[in-house]
Amino acid sequence: LRTYPLRIIIAGAPASGKGTQCKKIAERYGVVHLSTGDMLREAIQNGTELGKTAKQYMDSGRLVPDDLVIDMLKRRLKEEDCTKRGWLLDGFPRTASQAQALLEAKIDPDLVLVLDVPENELIQRVVGRRLDPITGRIYHLQYSPPEDEQVACRLIQRTDDTEEKAKIRLEAFRTHIRAIEEQFSQVVHINGNRLAEHVFWDIVCEIDQVLGTFHEADTNLQPFG
Ligand code: AP5
């Protein structure tokens, strides 16, 4: 059905389930999943100049300066996999300036999804989250525990996944989300406080509606001659 690559933004507070949903969306629709958090953590791991600067901000739960993140993301979006397969932005834009930078570069999303989850639930999710460094899979000690002892033994916790830092991250989200939403016309809120599978099916409905619009536009095309 698709007539041009799908472009989606997914926003939400820390631990609202963006990463969990993005894995499923990328698998189903073939879009490139771009998490600015993951890209920055990779830069830290590789010891780049960007990584060194970003680390100071991320370890304390603060946002990395706009210019650094905008530059990193704009360069990545120009790569062939993104232009051909479309993209799914996870954790970007996080400020009005980041949203404006996208629009100024004529990078306009088809859909902006915002996951809504109450604050007390977010904190539970943050402190229980664990990551598998080998597969990249996201677990939760209570809600989505590892399948066996071997996986359980290798799980790691992010340095910013403490209650104290989660509160700082949450405050950054609250400060900026309204101004970000105002930049886009195609914003849809999804109740993220349900089983991940249920959240996903609501997302699928929204994306399929967008794909249906592409299809309609396509069938409205008049043949030549
Ligand atoms: P980033 O990595 O983007 O973190 P975040 O936005 O705080 O989001 P999280 O990764 O914490 O959560 P998530 O929504 O992906 O939830 P997940 O699916 O893992 O950013 C980290 C830092 O990088 C920022 O603080 C900042 O410093 C910097 N940064 C990144 N982008 C930036 C930008 N654009 N500008 C400036 N700075 C930037 O789920 C969480 C847990 O809940 C998991 O354990 C999961 O198993 C569980 N879970 C998920 N869904 C459900 C469900 N439905 N029910 C029960 N449990 C669930």
Residues whose N, C-alpha, C, O or C-beta is under 5 A from the ligand:
A	BS01	AP5	G12 A13 P14 A15 S16 G17 K18 G19 T20 T36 G37 D38 Y57 M58 G61 R62 L63 V64 V69 D90 G91 F92 P93 R94 R125 G128 R129 R130 I138 Y139 H140 Y143 S144 R169 G192 R194 L195 A196
